[in-house]
Amino acid sequence: MTCRSPRKSACATRHAPSSECRPHIRAKQRARQGAQSSVEYLIVLSLLALALTIGPDSALEQLFRAFDDHYQKFTYAMSRP
């Protein structure tokens, strides 16, 4: 069977896919896989951000403290005559 549908989205639902319809179906599958990998990256990044911010002495808090310490030393050195 050939794809006689003017709309390619109806191609996969009305009849068995032929060689003309398969590129369109493969493109949809690639789009779904891309969306799935985006969601997976989002979950991993969310967990990483959570791990960096949890705790009383979190890694992010230590980083901010280090920036503050170095900035204070820099401004003190710059203010000296």
N, C-alpha and C positions, 0 to 999 in steps of 0.2 A: 504494500500500500504506500502511496505517496502522500505527502502532506498537502492537502488541498485547502486547508483552512487559511483565510487571509490573516488571521491572528495566530501568531506562533504559540501563544500561551494555551490556546485551545488544542493545539496539536497533540500534546501528550495525554489529554483527557478524553478525546473523542475516539481515537483508534490507536492501535499499536504503533509505536514510533518506527519510522522508516529511516533510511540513511539520510534523508533530507532534514528530518526533525532532530536527529541526535545532536548536532552542534548546539542547538538551542537548549536542549535538555542538559547537556554538559555544562553550558554556561550557567544555568540555574544551580546546578550542583556545586560549581566552583564558588558561586556567590554565597550559597549556604555555608560552605566550608570556611570561606573568608569571614563570614559573620560569626561562626562558631569560634574561630581562633581569636577574633577580636574580644569576644566575651571571656575566653580563657585568659587572655592577657589582662583584661580588666580585673578579673578575680585575683590573679597573681599579684598585680600591682596594689590592689586594695589590701591584701594580706601583708605585703611588704610595708606599706604605709602604716598599717596597724601595728606591726612588730616594731617599727621605729618610734612610735609614739606612746606605747604602753609602758607603764611603770613610773615610779617616782624619780628614777634617774635614767630616763630613756636615752637612747643614742642621739635623738634629735635635740634633746635638752642639753646634753653634753656638747654637741656641736655649737649650739647657740651660746653656751657659756664660754667656749673657747674663742669664738668670734668676739664676744664682749670683752674678754680679757685682753686679747691682742689689740682691739680697738682702743681700749683704755691706755695700754702701754704706748701705742702709736700717738694718741693725742697728747699724752704727757710728754713724750719726747719732742713733739712738734711745738709744744708751748714753752719749752725751755729756751732761754735767750742764746 
